[in-house]
Amino acid sequence: MTDLVIVDTGCANISSVYCAFQRLGYEALISNETSIIQGASRVVVPGVGSAGQAMRNIRQLELVDTLQQLQQPVLGICLGMQMLTSHSMEGDVACLSLIPGEVVPLQADGLRLPHMGWNTLHSIQAHPLLKQFGPEDYVYFVHSFGVAPNEYSLAQCNYGTDFSAVIGKGNVAGAQFHPERSGKVGARLLQNFMEWKP
């Protein structure tokens, strides 16, 4: 059994995520093969780009059912987190429906879009993924769409308005920010994920 598989969605900056786990001492396998993903102890779904293209890639790879049926810990990163939800207004596309939620355009209240840079989190819930996280911690974002806050929001960020920075349900969770680009704080999230026992 492979400890960690990073899903090759065909639209992600996978090498930086791979290197972030490597720095923590974990060797990941990058794959889009169903049997390898199913057999992993933990699965990461990264993503960069648009929801429409990402979901098209996942359908072409015939990975929708595979990802929807995973029982092991799953972590979506950035667009990968958005793909875990029910629907994205970016391209009006149905997503994986692993965590109820709606991806909406950021209402930035006159701030520059995309939201790009370092921000703090608030409304941080008690969850193993967010162990040792506090309101003074900065993480790095790059996005123009976000998951509207709901009961599955584990932490929020404010950029003109509030959006979900971390979401979770059961064995599935997602981070809108880039842990692989968020220094020691991001490394803490990845380490927490590797220790998480849903």
N, C-alpha and C positions, 0 to 999 in steps of 0.2 A: 504494500500500500504506500502510495506517495503521500508525504506529509502535507504538501501544499501545492496546489495547481493554480496558476494564473490563467484565466480563460483568454485565449487569443480571439478577441472579437473583431479583429481586422481594422479597428479604428482607435487604437489606444497607444499611449506612450508607455508601452509595457516595460521597456528596459529600465526606466527609472524606478518603477515599482519593484521589479525584480532585484535591482541593486539595493533598494531600501531594506528588503528582507534579508539579503545577503549580508548587509552591514550588521544585522542583528544575529547573524549566525545561522540563518535558515536558507536552505537550498530549495528553490521553487522550480517547478516544471511548467513551462509555457505550452499550452495545448488547446486545440479545439476538438479533440476526439472524445466522443461520448464516454467510452469505457474508462478513459484516464480521468476525466472529470468526476465521474461517478465513484471511482475508486479512491479519490483523494480524501485525506482526513479533513482538509479545509480548502475552501475555494474562494478565490478573489476574482471579482468581475470589474476590471478597470474600464475606462471609457473617456475618450476625448472626441469632440465634434458634435454632430447633431443626433438627436434621438431617432429621427426617421431613418437615417443611414445606419445607425447602430442596430436598430431592430431589424432592418432589412438584412444586415449581415448575419445576425443571429438566426433569422428564419432560413436563410440560404444554407447556413451550416447545420440546420436541423437541430438546433440546441435549445429551442424553447421548452419542450417537454422535459429535457434533461435538467435544465436549470430550475424549472418549476417543481421538480420532484426531489431535489437534494434535501437530505436530512442532516448533513453535517454543517458546521458553521460556515456561513457565506458572508463575505464582505464586498459591497459595491463601493467603488470610489468615483467621485465626481459624476460624470455622465452614467457610470456604472450604477451609482446609487439611484439616479433618476429612473433608470430602466427597471429597477426593482418595484416601482410603484404601478398604479393601475393605468395611468394615462398621462401623456405629455401633450401640452398645447403647442410645443415646438414640432410642427409638422402634423399635429392632430393624430397622434399615433398611439395605439394600444401598446402597453408595456407588459412586463412579466406578471404583474398582479401578485407579487409575493408579499408586499406591504401596501395596505390601502393608502392612497395618496394621489394628489394631482400636481403635476409639474406645470408651473405658471411662469409668465414673464416676470422678472424682477421689477417691482415698482420702486425705482431707485430715488424718487423724489428729487429729481434734478441732478443726482450724482452720476458720474460717468459710468457708462456701460461698455464692455462687460465689467462686472465687479472683479477687479484684479488687484490683489494685494493681501495684506495681513490684517486680520480682524480677531476680536475676542468672541467668546461664546457666552451665552446666558441661558437661564432656565435649564441648567444641566441636571439631568436625572441620575439617580443612583442605578448604574448599569455597569457590569463588568468591563465593557468596552471603554468606559469613561473613568475608570479607576485612576485616581490622582489628578483628575482634570479640575481646573478651577477657572473663575472668571478673569483671572489675570493672564491666562495662557493665550498666546497668539498662534493662529494657524493661517495657511495660505490658500486663497480662493482664486479661481478663474472661471467665471460663468456669467451667463445672461438670464438663465432660467433657474428656478428653484422650486423645491417642494413646499407647498403651503403648509404652515404649521397645523398639526392635528394630534390626535391622542398617541400616535406612534413616534412623535418627535422626542428624541432623547436629549437634544441640545439645539438651541437656536442661535442665529446670528442676526444682527440688525444692519442692513445697508439700505437706508431709506425706509424700509419696512422690514418686519421680521420674516425670516424663512427658516426652514429646517436645515440645520448644519449636520445633524446626525439623526438617523431614524433606525427603528428596530422593531422586529416582531418575531418571537420564537427564535429559531436558529439563524435568522437573516437580519443583517444590519447594513447600513450604508453611511458613508461620510461624504458630504458635498465638497469639503475642502480636500486638498491633496496632502495626505500624510507623508508621502514620499518627498515632498518639497517643504515640509513644515518643521524641519530641524528635530530637536529633542522631543518636542511635544508630539509631532507626527509619529516619531519612532515609538513613543509610549503607546499610541493607539494601536500600532501594528503589533507591538509586543502583547498588549492586552488581548488583541484578537487571537494571537497564537496560544494564549493561555485560557481563552474563553471556553467554558463548558456549559452550553445552553441546556 
